[in-house]
Amino acid sequence: MFFILFDELKKMTSQEIDSIVTINDLLISVIMPVYNRENFLDEAIESVLAQDYDSFELVLIDDGSTDSSPEILRKWSELDSRIVVITSPQNEGISGALNRGLIQARGQYIARIDSDDVMLPGRLSAQVKVLQSRPDIILVTSPFEYMDVDGKYIGSWQADESHEVVVFLLNFFNIIAGHGQVMYRKDDVLALGGYSMLYTSSEDFDLWGRLLQRGRIERVPVLGMRQRIHGNQSLQQYATFKRKNWHAIMGNSLRRYLERDVKWEEIEALITLWRLDGRTGMAAIADAISREAFKRFCKKNNKLLQRQASDRIAMQWKHAARHFTSISKEEDAIEYYKRSKAWFDMGNSRSCIAKIQLFMCKER
């Protein structure tokens, strides 16, 4: 078997990368990394095999599981010829597992799903239509639902921002949110070197910023998955690593966007706003860098996109205010509610740049 990880992919020539992209009738490879998911694996696999679209393979990468996951994978591979099982010699982490899957995948398009989530009906057929009909689209996403460990509905993510707004908001947060509801063009991801091994459990956030420099994102109005929320998820397991990753990814992105060095406390303030960590006294810093970035956004985008971006940021200030209320930090809650209203007002302004300058003067 031919396995190539991120560092090796970076060394490849464009001709070598092209040779990996197999030309055949198989359009979609669904990639599912697996590590100790015996409790959820059957349901995840069943949800993929039940799709109404037939031209796909399901690539299952066992990343050194120590529970009964390997036996479950073996059983399924014997039952359905569309299943391909890849076994890592040791646990390499999700980026390594995904890169193994990318290299083995035969499809032109990659659909992602995690081994504790559920793919919803109609997703593959809806997403592949977009990629086949729109060569400018490189990444397709869908709204999705959240469920608890027992499969009970607990919320949803709508993901309805325009391409320009998504690219802008990626400076602050992984606004695409999940990873298991997307489909993308395999050759473009390989051309970028695949998933970075530098960002443990934030590999999707890093990839979206790089990938959307090559093409556009499109949303299809079909629920893509149910994402399971439980204590063994990467957010809980790798919280310290993730915060370091956010600093690196957001710092690199904002340095390019703002054309200046970005301070550590500016990233911390944005994490408080977008990740709801409950740190007090961060509102003014988060607001200042947000307005600085938004001013640049306004210079390049029309009023409709400006309104969409400012409304989404305003909504986030409101979410943060509610979080501060829930943890009994009333002074911060009031401050965040005020800034939420200011951002909603900004979206209604005739000139967002003039409005930003007025707010900055008031802040001083």
Secondary structure, 3 states (H helix, E strand, C coil): CCCCCHHHHHCCCHHHHHHHCCCCCCCEEEEEEECCCCCCHHHHHHHHHCCCCCCEEEEEEECCCCCCHHHHHHHHHHHCCCEEEEECCCCCCHHHHHHHHHHHCCCCEEEECCCCCEECCCHHHHHHHHHHHCCCEEEEECCEEEECCCCCEEEEECCCCCHHHHHHHCCCCCCCCCCCCCEEEHHHHHHCCCCCCCCCCCHHHHHHHHHCCCCEEEECCCCCEEEECCCCCHHHHCHHHHHHHHHHHHHHHHHHHHCCCCCHHHHHHHHHHHHCCCCCCCHHHHHHHHHHHHHHHHHHCCHHHHHHHHHHHHHHHHHHHHHHHHCCCHHHHHHHHHHHHHHHHHHHCCCHHHHHHHHHHHHC
